[in-house]
Amino acid sequence: MNDPDFTLSAGPVTASARTLAALGSPITYHYDPAFLECFRRTERKVARVLQTSADVVLMQGEAVLGLEAAARALVRPGTPVLNLVSGVFGKGMGYWLSDFGADLHEIEVAYNDAVGATEVERFLRSHPEIEVVAVVHSETPSGTLNPVAEIGPIARAHGALTLVDCVSSVGGIPFKADEWQLDVCVAGPQKCLGGPPGMSLMSVSEGAWARIGANPAAPRASFLSLLDWKEQWLEGGTFPFTPSVSDVHGVEAACDQLLEEGLESSIERHELSARACRAGIRAMGLELWPRTEEITAACVTAVTVPDGLTDVQVRSHVRERYGVMISGGQGAGNLVRIGHMGPTARGLHPVVGVAALGRALTDLGVQAEIGAGVEAALEVLAREAAPVA
Ligand SMILES: *Cc1c(COP(=O)(O)O)cnc(C)c1O
């Protein structure tokens, strides 16, 4: 099969030409001084993207590695943890935490909803023993957003550390690790940064390091070890193992592009694409998956699949008939997602997504007001988008 004309997925997303070019940089020895400089520069750039002055650890594996490593580092058998579940990634974190022996407490809401900060505050007040709060910022499979800006300070005031999955929010949705008082944050390059999949971009606060260092269950001499990265690399200048040289170049280029554009402009662009996409979906007579507009995430638009069809059927038809790759619900429900992240959170991409989805549904026997959808999406862009040139 040919490559798609448009990748409007929930990630990995289309990478920019600059990222692709950087991925083609020469592969050097990892102790070559040029690579060492590149690695250090990339750490500092990731810190700027995460808005933190804390240590940055670049783990050499897709963000799931960083999330598992963080969970293992923070808990030991019996640790009382509050895990917030509003979707697939929150649920998965809970499975890990209980596997690692945590005394697991969860606030769970429907997968089209978000966890309220007041519920978190109330729960912590009645459970003073909680030591760690785990939360997903943008629950990508549901297209929803949890109020991490409020949850961070609540957890800190309670004396608990936070473990934050910000894989799909960073670069496209406001995210401020220090201002929001977050402890361990895990981002991914392949979402709003428009970088390559294959690395975990993490920040670790001093409080988190203290806890991890004192945790006899935290992995050591392991691919999953944050402590190895701290002791060998951050403090000793020796890599625990060979970094993914090409991916590091790709991540640096993705960060450069974002920082040159400016975080705020990038976020505005993602929000505008999301508004255009949502307007198009509603005008076609379709339903957004998130319960309310206020909890929608700007990185993907999740759309309820009409009765009688499945997400896989719709996604496959859009791809096979129209060459546009969108995403299914990844277990969150019968929904499809139009991604607008990185290079696709720009220009007419959302219009392409709306038109392709509308036409596919019509082909499959569900009436969609395609013209109205395209017009509504264009109307938002015409009114709000800055001139291209
Ligand atoms: C993409 C993503 C991850 C990484 O998971 P993969 O399924 O390997 O892509 C983790 N958390 C969230 C919220 C994500 O969007």
The ligand as a MOL file (V3000), in Angstrom:
LIG
                    3D

  0  0  0     0  0            999 V3000
M  V30 BEGIN CTAB
M  V30 COUNTS 15 15 0 0 0
M  V30 BEGIN ATOM
M  V30 1 C 1.0430 8.5370 23.0160 0
M  V30 2 C 0.8350 8.4890 24.4530 0
M  V30 3 C 1.6340 7.6820 25.2640 0
M  V30 4 C 2.6670 6.7750 24.6840 0
M  V30 5 O 2.0130 5.6150 24.3790 0
M  V30 6 P 2.0090 4.8320 23.0040 0
M  V30 7 O 0.7230 4.0480 23.0450 0
M  V30 8 O 3.1800 3.9600 22.9850 0
M  V30 9 O 2.0250 5.8440 21.8910 0
M  V30 10 C 1.4280 7.7260 26.6320 0
M  V30 11 N 0.4820 8.5320 27.1850 0
M  V30 12 C -0.3130 9.3150 26.4330 0
M  V30 13 C -1.3290 10.1860 27.0940 0
M  V30 14 C -0.1570 9.3300 25.0420 0
M  V30 15 O -0.9150 10.1090 24.2800 0
M  V30 END ATOM
M  V30 BEGIN BOND
M  V30 1 1 1 2
M  V30 2 1 2 3
M  V30 3 2 2 14
M  V30 4 1 3 4
M  V30 5 2 3 10
M  V30 6 1 4 5
M  V30 7 1 5 6
M  V30 8 2 6 7
M  V30 9 1 6 8
M  V30 10 1 6 9
M  V30 11 1 10 11
M  V30 12 2 11 12
M  V30 13 1 12 13
M  V30 14 1 12 14
M  V30 15 1 14 15
M  V30 END BOND
M  V30 END CTAB
M  END
